[in-house]
Amino acid sequence: MDGGASESTVRGVDSTDTVAAAKGAAIALARWTGGAVAVSGETDLITDGSVVIRSHGGSHFLQIITGSGCALGGVVAVYATAASPLIAALTGSAVFNLAAKRAEAKVDEIEIEEE
């Protein structure tokens, strides 16, 4: 079983690898667990080991906000109570990214008003 790259770099609990570099490991982990794996980044990767989905959206702020990945996990967990792992991961990621995009727009509005 190919688990992806043999070397990886991390900063705290966050990987500094690209989403593309994690694809093989994500697929292998999803197959091994029978669940779904979401790898967040500029473009999210979500897989159940058979299907690989790329989801666009979110905010550049997510990469600098501590705990945003943990919060995403909580959102996905809510959907996991009522949907398959893949649908839960996809829906949770989409909703989280939409909320992040809307929050970013609010920050932009505040900055424009202050100028």
N, CA, C and O atoms as CSV, one atom per row, in Angstrom:
chain,resi,resn,atom,element,x,y,z
A,1,MET,N,N,0.854,-1.172,0.000
A,1,MET,CA,C,0.000,0.000,0.000
A,1,MET,C,C,0.896,1.229,0.000
A,1,MET,O,O,1.800,1.352,0.826
A,2,ASP,N,N,0.636,2.140,-0.938
A,2,ASP,CA,C,1.400,3.371,-1.034
A,2,ASP,C,C,0.771,4.405,-0.120
A,2,ASP,O,O,-0.397,4.761,-0.280
A,3,GLY,N,N,1.544,4.882,0.832
A,3,GLY,CA,C,1.037,5.873,1.766
A,3,GLY,C,C,1.481,7.274,1.442
A,3,GLY,O,O,1.355,8.162,2.284
A,4,GLY,N,N,2.001,7.509,0.240
A,4,GLY,CA,C,2.425,8.846,-0.135
A,4,GLY,C,C,3.918,9.015,0.045
A,4,GLY,O,O,4.667,8.037,0.039
A,5,ALA,N,N,4.345,10.234,0.203
A,5,ALA,CA,C,5.769,10.548,0.324
A,5,ALA,C,C,6.342,9.977,1.609
A,5,ALA,O,O,5.652,9.891,2.625
A,6,SER,N,N,7.599,9.591,1.556
A,6,SER,CA,C,8.229,9.017,2.741
A,6,SER,C,C,8.692,10.090,3.714
A,6,SER,O,O,8.965,9.797,4.878
A,7,GLU,N,N,8.781,11.329,3.247
A,7,GLU,CA,C,9.181,12.416,4.121
A,7,GLU,C,C,8.119,13.507,4.082
A,7,GLU,O,O,7.491,13.758,3.054
A,8,SER,N,N,7.943,14.130,5.209
A,8,SER,CA,C,6.958,15.188,5.306
A,8,SER,C,C,7.475,16.218,6.296
A,8,SER,O,O,8.307,15.902,7.146
A,9,THR,N,N,6.997,17.422,6.194
A,9,THR,CA,C,7.384,18.453,7.149
A,9,THR,C,C,6.144,18.962,7.853
A,9,THR,O,O,5.064,19.026,7.265
A,10,VAL,N,N,6.304,19.324,9.112
A,10,VAL,CA,C,5.184,19.822,9.896
A,10,VAL,C,C,5.597,21.057,10.670
A,10,VAL,O,O,6.777,21.285,10.932
A,11,ARG,N,N,4.594,21.851,11.029
A,11,ARG,CA,C,4.777,23.005,11.897
A,11,ARG,C,C,3.681,22.888,12.947
A,11,ARG,O,O,2.517,23.179,12.670
A,12,GLY,N,N,4.051,22.462,14.153
A,12,GLY,CA,C,3.043,22.183,15.166
A,12,GLY,C,C,2.228,20.988,14.737
A,12,GLY,O,O,2.787,19.935,14.432
A,13,VAL,N,N,0.906,21.133,14.706
A,13,VAL,CA,C,0.052,20.031,14.246
A,13,VAL,C,C,-0.255,20.140,12.758
A,13,VAL,O,O,-0.921,19.273,12.192
A,14,ASP,N,N,0.233,21.210,12.123
A,14,ASP,CA,C,-0.061,21.442,10.715
A,14,ASP,C,C,1.066,20.942,9.823
A,14,ASP,O,O,2.246,21.094,10.141
A,15,SER,N,N,0.688,20.351,8.717
A,15,SER,CA,C,1.662,19.934,7.711
A,15,SER,C,C,2.046,21.147,6.883
A,15,SER,O,O,1.216,22.019,6.624
A,16,THR,N,N,3.291,21.200,6.472
A,16,THR,CA,C,3.708,22.256,5.557
A,16,THR,C,C,3.787,21.723,4.132
A,16,THR,O,O,4.217,22.437,3.227
A,17,ASP,N,N,3.378,20.476,3.927
A,17,ASP,CA,C,3.326,19.895,2.589
A,17,ASP,C,C,2.117,20.447,1.834
A,17,ASP,O,O,1.189,20.984,2.437
A,18,THR,N,N,2.140,20.310,0.530
A,18,THR,CA,C,1.002,20.741,-0.277
A,18,THR,C,C,-0.114,19.707,-0.202
A,18,THR,O,O,0.108,18.561,0.191
A,19,VAL,N,N,-1.289,20.118,-0.574
A,19,VAL,CA,C,-2.425,19.201,-0.637
A,19,VAL,C,C,-2.119,18.095,-1.646
A,19,VAL,O,O,-2.416,16.927,-1.397
A,20,ALA,N,N,-1.528,18.460,-2.777
A,20,ALA,CA,C,-1.193,17.472,-3.804
A,20,ALA,C,C,-0.221,16.420,-3.268
A,20,ALA,O,O,-0.322,15.247,-3.628
A,21,ALA,N,N,0.713,16.827,-2.416
A,21,ALA,CA,C,1.678,15.886,-1.860
A,21,ALA,C,C,1.018,14.897,-0.908
A,21,ALA,O,O,1.536,13.800,-0.698
A,22,ALA,N,N,-0.120,15.274,-0.331
A,22,ALA,CA,C,-0.821,14.409,0.628
A,22,ALA,C,C,-1.834,13.488,-0.037
A,22,ALA,O,O,-2.437,12.653,0.638
A,23,LYS,N,N,-2.034,13.618,-1.336
A,23,LYS,CA,C,-3.084,12.856,-2.029
A,23,LYS,C,C,-2.931,11.350,-1.833
A,23,LYS,O,O,-3.899,10.678,-1.478
A,24,GLY,N,N,-1.744,10.813,-2.056
A,24,GLY,CA,C,-1.546,9.367,-1.923
A,24,GLY,C,C,-1.814,8.869,-0.518
A,24,GLY,O,O,-2.448,7.831,-0.327
A,25,ALA,N,N,-1.330,9.613,0.463
A,25,ALA,CA,C,-1.547,9.229,1.854
A,25,ALA,C,C,-3.024,9.322,2.218
A,25,ALA,O,O,-3.534,8.478,2.955
A,26,ALA,N,N,-3.720,10.346,1.705
A,26,ALA,CA,C,-5.146,10.511,1.993
A,26,ALA,C,C,-5.954,9.345,1.427
A,26,ALA,O,O,-6.831,8.803,2.100
A,27,ILE,N,N,-5.655,8.970,0.202
A,27,ILE,CA,C,-6.362,7.848,-0.424
A,27,ILE,C,C,-6.097,6.556,0.347
A,27,ILE,O,O,-7.018,5.786,0.620
A,28,ALA,N,N,-4.828,6.325,0.697
A,28,ALA,CA,C,-4.473,5.103,1.432
A,28,ALA,C,C,-5.155,5.063,2.798
A,28,ALA,O,O,-5.644,4.012,3.213
A,29,LEU,N,N,-5.193,6.189,3.494
A,29,LEU,CA,C,-5.826,6.237,4.817
A,29,LEU,C,C,-7.336,6.013,4.714
A,29,LEU,O,O,-7.918,5.298,5.530
A,30,ALA,N,N,-7.960,6.621,3.720
A,30,ALA,CA,C,-9.407,6.431,3.544
A,30,ALA,C,C,-9.731,4.973,3.236
A,30,ALA,O,O,-10.703,4.427,3.759
A,31,ARG,N,N,-8.925,4.345,2.394
A,31,ARG,CA,C,-9.150,2.928,2.079
A,31,ARG,C,C,-8.952,2.061,3.313
A,31,ARG,O,O,-9.723,1.134,3.560
A,32,TRP,N,N,-7.921,2.366,4.081
A,32,TRP,CA,C,-7.597,1.563,5.255
A,32,TRP,C,C,-8.674,1.681,6.332
A,32,TRP,O,O,-9.009,0.694,6.986
A,33,THR,N,N,-9.220,2.896,6.518
A,33,THR,CA,C,-10.221,3.101,7.565
A,33,THR,C,C,-11.651,2.838,7.099
A,33,THR,O,O,-12.545,2.613,7.914
A,34,GLY,N,N,-11.859,2.869,5.789
A,34,GLY,CA,C,-13.224,2.744,5.274
A,34,GLY,C,C,-14.013,4.025,5.447
A,34,GLY,O,O,-15.234,4.034,5.291
A,35,GLY,N,N,-13.328,5.099,5.766
A,35,GLY,CA,C,-13.981,6.389,5.968
A,35,GLY,C,C,-13.638,7.355,4.867
A,35,GLY,O,O,-13.415,6.949,3.726
A,36,ALA,N,N,-13.593,8.609,5.187
A,36,ALA,CA,C,-13.219,9.664,4.255
A,36,ALA,C,C,-12.116,10.485,4.880
A,36,ALA,O,O,-12.006,10.568,6.103
A,37,VAL,N,N,-11.304,11.088,4.044
A,37,VAL,CA,C,-10.208,11.946,4.503
A,37,VAL,C,C,-10.324,13.272,3.772
A,37,VAL,O,O,-10.503,13.305,2.554
A,38,ALA,N,N,-10.223,14.358,4.512
A,38,ALA,CA,C,-10.208,15.699,3.935
A,38,ALA,C,C,-8.849,16.320,4.220
A,38,ALA,O,O,-8.391,16.351,5.362
A,39,VAL,N,N,-8.222,16.808,3.178
A,39,VAL,CA,C,-6.939,17.514,3.306
A,39,VAL,C,C,-7.223,18.957,2.926
A,39,VAL,O,O,-7.543,19.249,1.774
A,40,SER,N,N,-7.107,19.856,3.889
A,40,SER,CA,C,-7.462,21.247,3.616
A,40,SER,C,C,-6.249,22.030,3.149
A,40,SER,O,O,-5.115,21.781,3.558
A,41,GLY,N,N,-6.531,22.976,2.287
A,41,GLY,CA,C,-5.511,23.855,1.738
A,41,GLY,C,C,-6.191,24.870,0.845
A,41,GLY,O,O,-7.400,25.081,0.944
A,42,GLU,N,N,-5.421,25.501,-0.025
A,42,GLU,CA,C,-6.012,26.472,-0.942
A,42,GLU,C,C,-7.141,25.820,-1.739
A,42,GLU,O,O,-8.198,26.419,-1.939
A,43,THR,N,N,-6.912,24.608,-2.184
A,43,THR,CA,C,-7.952,23.762,-2.765
A,43,THR,C,C,-8.001,22.489,-1.934
A,43,THR,O,O,-7.007,21.767,-1.853
A,44,ASP,N,N,-9.133,22.206,-1.321
A,44,ASP,CA,C,-9.260,21.033,-0.460
A,44,ASP,C,C,-9.344,19.759,-1.293
A,44,ASP,O,O,-9.858,19.772,-2.412
A,45,LEU,N,N,-8.841,18.670,-0.744
A,45,LEU,CA,C,-8.949,17.351,-1.356
A,45,LEU,C,C,-9.742,16.475,-0.408
A,45,LEU,O,O,-9.411,16.375,0.773
A,46,ILE,N,N,-10.779,15.845,-0.912
A,46,ILE,CA,C,-11.632,14.984,-0.095
A,46,ILE,C,C,-11.750,13.651,-0.815
A,46,ILE,O,O,-12.043,13.610,-2.009
A,47,THR,N,N,-11.523,12.562,-0.092
A,47,THR,CA,C,-11.572,11.255,-0.733
A,47,THR,C,C,-12.119,10.189,0.214
A,47,THR,O,O,-11.979,10.277,1.433
A,48,ASP,N,N,-12.741,9.190,-0.384
A,48,ASP,CA,C,-13.145,8.001,0.364
A,48,ASP,C,C,-12.276,6.814,-0.049
A,48,ASP,O,O,-12.577,5.667,0.284
A,49,GLY,N,N,-11.204,7.099,-0.771
A,49,GLY,CA,C,-10.302,6.065,-1.240
A,49,GLY,C,C,-10.594,5.628,-2.656
A,49,GLY,O,O,-9.733,5.051,-3.321
A,50,SER,N,N,-11.793,5.894,-3.121
A,50,SER,CA,C,-12.167,5.577,-4.505
A,50,SER,C,C,-12.398,6.846,-5.308
A,50,SER,O,O,-11.900,6.990,-6.424
A,51,VAL,N,N,-13.151,7.757,-4.731
A,51,VAL,CA,C,-13.476,9.028,-5.370
A,51,VAL,C,C,-12.578,10.106,-4.761
A,51,VAL,O,O,-12.405,10.167,-3.543
A,52,VAL,N,N,-12.014,10.947,-5.614
A,52,VAL,CA,C,-11.207,12.087,-5.148
A,52,VAL,C,C,-11.881,13.356,-5.646
A,52,VAL,O,O,-12.103,13.521,-6.846
A,53,ILE,N,N,-12.206,14.253,-4.719
A,53,ILE,CA,C,-12.904,15.496,-5.037
A,53,ILE,C,C,-12.025,16.661,-4.607
A,53,ILE,O,O,-11.432,16.642,-3.528
A,54,ARG,N,N,-11.949,17.672,-5.460
A,54,ARG,CA,C,-11.256,18.901,-5.101
A,54,ARG,C,C,-12.318,19.982,-4.900
A,54,ARG,O,O,-13.191,20.175,-5.746
A,55,SER,N,N,-12.229,20.670,-3.788
A,55,SER,CA,C,-13.206,21.694,-3.442
A,55,SER,C,C,-12.490,23.035,-3.311
A,55,SER,O,O,-11.508,23.166,-2.580
A,56,HIS,N,N,-13.001,24.021,-4.035
A,56,HIS,CA,C,-12.396,25.353,-4.024
A,56,HIS,C,C,-13.200,26.275,-3.122
A,56,HIS,O,O,-14.397,26.067,-2.921
A,57,GLY,N,N,-12.565,27.263,-2.595
A,57,GLY,CA,C,-13.264,28.236,-1.765
A,57,GLY,C,C,-12.489,28.511,-0.506
A,57,GLY,O,O,-11.292,28.233,-0.437
A,58,GLY,N,N,-13.139,29.039,0.468
A,58,GLY,CA,C,-12.474,29.337,1.727
A,58,GLY,C,C,-11.880,30.728,1.725
A,58,GLY,O,O,-12.275,31.593,0.944
A,59,SER,N,N,-10.936,30.925,2.603
A,59,SER,CA,C,-10.316,32.225,2.804
A,59,SER,C,C,-8.832,32.046,3.070
A,59,SER,O,O,-8.406,31.048,3.651
A,60,HIS,N,N,-8.059,33.021,2.640
A,60,HIS,CA,C,-6.625,32.968,2.942
A,60,HIS,C,C,-6.374,33.085,4.449
A,60,HIS,O,O,-5.295,32.731,4.925
A,61,PHE,N,N,-7.348,33.572,5.188
A,61,PHE,CA,C,-7.203,33.690,6.643
A,61,PHE,C,C,-7.117,32.323,7.334
A,61,PHE,O,O,-6.516,32.211,8.402
A,62,LEU,N,N,-7.710,31.286,6.738
A,62,LEU,CA,C,-7.743,29.971,7.388
A,62,LEU,C,C,-6.349,29.429,7.680
A,62,LEU,O,O,-6.154,28.731,8.674
A,63,GLN,N,N,-5.385,29.741,6.831
A,63,GLN,CA,C,-4.039,29.220,7.043
A,63,GLN,C,C,-3.306,29.922,8.187
A,63,GLN,O,O,-2.274,29.434,8.647
A,64,ILE,N,N,-3.822,31.048,8.647
A,64,ILE,CA,C,-3.144,31.755,9.739
A,64,ILE,C,C,-3.951,31.760,11.033
A,64,ILE,O,O,-3.503,32.302,12.043
A,65,ILE,N,N,-5.120,31.169,11.005
A,65,ILE,CA,C,-5.963,31.109,12.206
A,65,ILE,C,C,-5.727,29.774,12.902
A,65,ILE,O,O,-6.044,28.716,12.358
A,66,THR,N,N,-5.174,29.831,14.097
A,66,THR,CA,C,-4.931,28.610,14.870
A,66,THR,C,C,-6.256,27.941,15.208
A,66,THR,O,O,-7.189,28.584,15.688
A,67,GLY,N,N,-6.321,26.653,14.953
A,67,GLY,CA,C,-7.516,25.885,15.298
A,67,GLY,C,C,-8.544,25.790,14.199
A,67,GLY,O,O,-9.587,25.166,14.395
A,68,SER,N,N,-8.288,26.391,13.042
A,68,SER,CA,C,-9.306,26.324,11.985
A,68,SER,C,C,-9.493,24.889,11.490
A,68,SER,O,O,-10.608,24.497,11.144
A,69,GLY,N,N,-8.426,24.112,11.454
A,69,GLY,CA,C,-8.558,22.701,11.063
A,69,GLY,C,C,-9.367,21.910,12.075
A,69,GLY,O,O,-10.157,21.041,11.706
A,70,CYS,N,N,-9.172,22.210,13.341
A,70,CYS,CA,C,-9.946,21.540,14.399
A,70,CYS,C,C,-11.423,21.923,14.297
A,70,CYS,O,O,-12.306,21.082,14.470
A,71,ALA,N,N,-11.677,23.192,14.016
A,71,ALA,CA,C,-13.058,23.642,13.854
A,71,ALA,C,C,-13.705,22.950,12.655
A,71,ALA,O,O,-14.871,22.558,12.713
A,72,LEU,N,N,-12.947,22.803,11.572
A,72,LEU,CA,C,-13.455,22.093,10.404
A,72,LEU,C,C,-13.809,20.656,10.782
A,72,LEU,O,O,-14.843,20.147,10.350
A,73,GLY,N,N,-12.983,20.005,11.565
A,73,GLY,CA,C,-13.263,18.646,12.016
A,73,GLY,C,C,-14.582,18.568,12.771
A,73,GLY,O,O,-15.340,17.612,12.612
A,74,GLY,N,N,-14.848,19.566,13.585
A,74,GLY,CA,C,-16.111,19.610,14.324
A,74,GLY,C,C,-17.304,19.763,13.413
A,74,GLY,O,O,-18.337,19.130,13.628
A,75,VAL,N,N,-17.174,20.598,12.393
A,75,VAL,CA,C,-18.262,20.797,11.436
A,75,VAL,C,C,-18.523,19.496,10.673
A,75,VAL,O,O,-19.674,19.099,10.493
A,76,VAL,N,N,-17.460,18.839,10.228
A,76,VAL,CA,C,-17.612,17.572,9.509
A,76,VAL,C,C,-18.263,16.523,10.409
A,76,VAL,O,O,-19.090,15.735,9.950
A,77,ALA,N,N,-17.895,16.513,11.679
A,77,ALA,CA,C,-18.461,15.537,12.622
A,77,ALA,C,C,-19.974,15.701,12.750
A,77,ALA,O,O,-20.695,14.714,12.897
A,78,VAL,N,N,-20.450,16.926,12.697
A,78,VAL,CA,C,-21.893,17.160,12.760
A,78,VAL,C,C,-22.584,16.492,11.566
A,78,VAL,O,O,-23.601,15.817,11.726
A,79,TYR,N,N,-22.029,16.686,10.388
A,79,TYR,CA,C,-22.624,16.073,9.193
A,79,TYR,C,C,-22.471,14.559,9.193
A,79,TYR,O,O,-23.298,13.855,8.613
A,80,ALA,N,N,-21.433,14.055,9.831
A,80,ALA,CA,C,-21.194,12.607,9.880
A,80,ALA,C,C,-22.281,11.877,10.672
A,80,ALA,O,O,-22.424,10.661,10.544
A,81,THR,N,N,-23.037,12.596,11.477
A,81,THR,CA,C,-24.128,11.957,12.217
A,81,THR,C,C,-25.305,11.605,11.320
A,81,THR,O,O,-26.164,10.809,11.700
A,82,ALA,N,N,-25.346,12.208,10.103
A,82,ALA,CA,C,-26.516,12.014,9.253
A,82,ALA,C,C,-26.187,11.657,7.809
A,82,ALA,O,O,-27.090,11.533,6.982
A,83,ALA,N,N,-24.903,11.489,7.495
A,83,ALA,CA,C,-24.538,11.218,6.100
A,83,ALA,C,C,-23.349,10.267,6.042
A,83,ALA,O,O,-22.692,10.014,7.052
A,84,SER,N,N,-23.083,9.751,4.861
A,84,SER,CA,C,-21.921,8.893,4.661
A,84,SER,C,C,-20.647,9.705,4.911
A,84,SER,O,O,-20.679,10.933,4.833
A,85,PRO,N,N,-19.534,9.042,5.207
A,85,PRO,CA,C,-18.290,9.787,5.466
A,85,PRO,C,C,-17.900,10.743,4.336
A,85,PRO,O,O,-17.491,11.873,4.602
A,86,LEU,N,N,-18.019,10.308,3.089
A,86,LEU,CA,C,-17.638,11.177,1.974
A,86,LEU,C,C,-18.546,12.389,1.883
A,86,LEU,O,O,-18.064,13.511,1.731
A,87,ILE,N,N,-19.842,12.184,1.973
A,87,ILE,CA,C,-20.792,13.305,1.902
A,87,ILE,C,C,-20.603,14.234,3.094
A,87,ILE,O,O,-20.678,15.454,2.943
A,88,ALA,N,N,-20.360,13.677,4.274
A,88,ALA,CA,C,-20.129,14.504,5.466
A,88,ALA,C,C,-18.883,15.368,5.295
A,88,ALA,O,O,-18.909,16.559,5.604
A,89,ALA,N,N,-17.798,14.779,4.806
A,89,ALA,CA,C,-16.560,15.533,4.624
A,89,ALA,C,C,-16.728,16.601,3.560
A,89,ALA,O,O,-16.263,17.728,3.732
A,90,LEU,N,N,-17.382,16.265,2.472
A,90,LEU,CA,C,-17.591,17.221,1.390
A,90,LEU,C,C,-18.509,18.362,1.824
A,90,LEU,O,O,-18.207,19.532,1.585
A,91,THR,N,N,-19.617,18.023,2.455
A,91,THR,CA,C,-20.570,19.047,2.902
A,91,THR,C,C,-19.966,19.926,3.988
A,91,THR,O,O,-20.086,21.150,3.942
A,92,GLY,N,N,-19.317,19.297,4.968
A,92,GLY,CA,C,-18.684,20.070,6.035
A,92,GLY,C,C,-17.635,21.028,5.502
A,92,GLY,O,O,-17.572,22.181,5.929
A,93,SER,N,N,-16.815,20.563,4.576
A,93,SER,CA,C,-15.787,21.424,3.977
A,93,SER,C,C,-16.411,22.566,3.186
A,93,SER,O,O,-15.951,23.705,3.267
A,94,ALA,N,N,-17.461,22.263,2.421
A,94,ALA,CA,C,-18.114,23.298,1.618
A,94,ALA,C,C,-18.744,24.376,2.495
A,94,ALA,O,O,-18.597,25.569,2.226
A,95,VAL,N,N,-19.442,23.953,3.539
A,95,VAL,CA,C,-20.086,24.909,4.450
A,95,VAL,C,C,-19.033,25.735,5.190
A,95,VAL,O,O,-19.186,26.947,5.342
A,96,PHE,N,N,-17.974,25.084,5.645
A,96,PHE,CA,C,-16.899,25.778,6.360
A,96,PHE,C,C,-16.228,26.801,5.439
A,96,PHE,O,O,-15.957,27.928,5.854
A,97,ASN,N,N,-15.964,26.411,4.198
A,97,ASN,CA,C,-15.331,27.328,3.257
A,97,ASN,C,C,-16.238,28.507,2.921
A,97,ASN,O,O,-15.767,29.636,2.783
A,98,LEU,N,N,-17.531,28.248,2.790
A,98,LEU,CA,C,-18.480,29.328,2.533
A,98,LEU,C,C,-18.506,30.310,3.700
A,98,LEU,O,O,-18.500,31.524,3.491
A,99,ALA,N,N,-18.535,29.796,4.917
A,99,ALA,CA,C,-18.526,30.670,6.098
A,99,ALA,C,C,-17.235,31.490,6.150
A,99,ALA,O,O,-17.262,32.672,6.490
A,100,ALA,N,N,-16.110,30.862,5.815
A,100,ALA,CA,C,-14.829,31.573,5.825
A,100,ALA,C,C,-14.811,32.677,4.778
A,100,ALA,O,O,-14.320,33.775,5.037
A,101,LYS,N,N,-15.344,32.386,3.601
A,101,LYS,CA,C,-15.394,33.382,2.529
A,101,LYS,C,C,-16.275,34.555,2.935
A,101,LYS,O,O,-15.936,35.708,2.670
A,102,ARG,N,N,-17.408,34.267,3.578
A,102,ARG,CA,C,-18.306,35.341,4.030
A,102,ARG,C,C,-17.661,36.169,5.140
A,102,ARG,O,O,-17.816,37.389,5.172
A,103,ALA,N,N,-16.944,35.514,6.044
A,103,ALA,CA,C,-16.252,36.245,7.114
A,103,ALA,C,C,-15.166,37.137,6.530
A,103,ALA,O,O,-14.984,38.270,6.976
A,104,GLU,N,N,-14.446,36.631,5.537
A,104,GLU,CA,C,-13.409,37.438,4.882
A,104,GLU,C,C,-14.023,38.684,4.235
A,104,GLU,O,O,-13.444,39.769,4.297
A,105,ALA,N,N,-15.182,38.526,3.623
A,105,ALA,CA,C,-15.861,39.663,3.008
A,105,ALA,C,C,-16.232,40.709,4.057
A,105,ALA,O,O,-16.148,41.910,3.799
A,106,LYS,N,N,-16.641,40.252,5.238
A,106,LYS,CA,C,-16.976,41.184,6.328
A,106,LYS,C,C,-15.740,41.969,6.760
A,106,LYS,O,O,-15.819,43.173,7.003
A,107,VAL,N,N,-14.599,41.287,6.855
A,107,VAL,CA,C,-13.350,41.959,7.221
A,107,VAL,C,C,-13.006,43.003,6.170
A,107,VAL,O,O,-12.599,44.114,6.508
A,108,ASP,N,N,-13.165,42.654,4.898
A,108,ASP,CA,C,-12.892,43.602,3.821
A,108,ASP,C,C,-13.810,44.811,3.918
A,108,ASP,O,O,-13.369,45.939,3.695
A,109,GLU,N,N,-15.091,44.594,4.250
A,109,GLU,CA,C,-16.040,45.704,4.411
A,109,GLU,C,C,-15.606,46.632,5.540
A,109,GLU,O,O,-15.656,47.852,5.387
A,110,ILE,N,N,-15.183,46.076,6.660
A,110,ILE,CA,C,-14.747,46.876,7.813
A,110,ILE,C,C,-13.515,47.696,7.443
A,110,ILE,O,O,-13.421,48.872,7.793
A,111,GLU,N,N,-12.572,47.074,6.736
A,111,GLU,CA,C,-11.348,47.792,6.340
A,111,GLU,C,C,-11.672,48.940,5.397
A,111,GLU,O,O,-11.058,50.003,5.495
A,112,ILE,N,N,-12.624,48.753,4.486
A,112,ILE,CA,C,-13.013,49.819,3.554
A,112,ILE,C,C,-13.676,50.959,4.309
A,112,ILE,O,O,-13.405,52.124,4.017
A,113,GLU,N,N,-14.544,50.653,5.280
A,113,GLU,CA,C,-15.225,51.675,6.072
A,113,GLU,C,C,-14.253,52.489,6.908
A,113,GLU,O,O,-14.476,53.679,7.132
A,114,GLU,N,N,-13.162,51.855,7.378
A,114,GLU,CA,C,-12.199,52.550,8.224
A,114,GLU,C,C,-11.305,53.487,7.438
A,114,GLU,O,O,-10.701,54.392,8.014
A,115,GLU,N,N,-11.209,53.287,6.123
A,115,GLU,CA,C,-10.335,54.140,5.299
A,115,GLU,C,C,-10.916,55.454,5.039
A,115,GLU,O,O,-10.301,56.278,4.363
